[in-house]
Amino acid sequence: MTGAEWFGAAPGGLNRYFTDLFGALTARSEIEVSAAAFGTAPAGGLSWGPVGGSTWRRARTAYRDRWAAAPGRAAVLDRHFTLYGPPVRDSRAGHLVVHFHGPWAAESRAAGSSAPAAGAKYALERLRARPADKFVVLSTHFRDLLVHDYKVRPDAVTVIAPGVDLDRFRPAPAPEPTAPVVLCVRRLEHRMGIDVLLRAWPAVRAAHPTARLILVGTGTAESGLREQARDLGPSVTFTGRVTDAELTGWYARAAVTVVPSVALEGFGLIALESLAAGRAPVVTGCGGLPDSVRDLDPTLIVTPGDADALATRLGDALHGAIPGPDRCRAHAETFSWAAAADRHIALYRELTG
């Protein structure tokens, strides 16, 4: 397996997924797994060096370190970020699996990259993915995106829902409703819809004057979002980056969580983490996000970018119109890393015969 960064060194959905999938696979006796990414590696993992520095420098480092992820001959090279890792021929792998976590070019364009830069990234994504025997995506939305935007054959794409760490995130009793907390754990980027959430917040506060909004995360849009929130006063708090222990504490204090993305959402692992912690997430109908809650309560899904609809649903949630901790936890348990590992092993066996 080759990834971007280990989660302990660089928190984020892709890195959490890569690290947890590696852990789930290494726990299985029927498969031998090695993995490399940037940052301090967990037990059994390998590192290409520290995080940080230019993307292209790190890409060269990972490209040239041809044996790190596969010291012997590997049956499969499973690549989780298009830019990092050796070519298939140099990895000694018999087959290539590409995990498509999101369109790098489109994400860069949404973050403000120029059209030529985004075009170059798109070309590189397609070039690096061309030898792939199979693609893995987290949702049918990203399967369709791969087929339509990247011209991948439908029969080459497998949808495998992610797992959630049911030990790391544990449910707590519902908090007292006196000063309810709405929790949003997101990278502070334009496509995450935090600006829509801030527009919705005055209406939520009108219905629940003691409510607080806690925004956990950092990102390139942070300064603009802080400026937007200035008129909302102390009811909105930016925490910056937090540890897992601190995040667990915030989940315990939250009445409801919210994932207000407006574009390019492959699944929304954070919604599963909220459910595992016993807190219902209000999500938008963006990309694969609805897959996390549709079978629990479809009313938790609102239209992306609609501040009025978001405010109404959050207000209803604070009035108690949400699934309780036990139902949320039971739903999260249907998304286990053991099940995800089973499906990956089955895919690897299909390729290797």
Protein Blocks (a to p, Z undefined) as FASTA:
>chain_A
ZZfbdfklogcfklmmmmmmmmmmmmpmkbccddddedjddehiacebdeedjfklmmmm
mmmmmmlmmmbacfbdcdfbfkgccdfklnopabdcdddfbjfklmmmmnopafklmmmm
mmmmmmmmmmpmbdcdfbfklmmmmmmmnopafklpccddddddfklpccdddddfklcc
ddddddddfklommmmmmmmmmmmmmmmmbccddedddfklmmmmmmmmmnojmbccebj
adfklmmmmmmmpmbdcdfbfbhpfnopmlmmmmmnopacdddfehjlmmmmmmmommlp
ccehilklmmmmmmmmmnopacdfklmmmmmmmmcfklmmmmmmmmmmmmnZZ
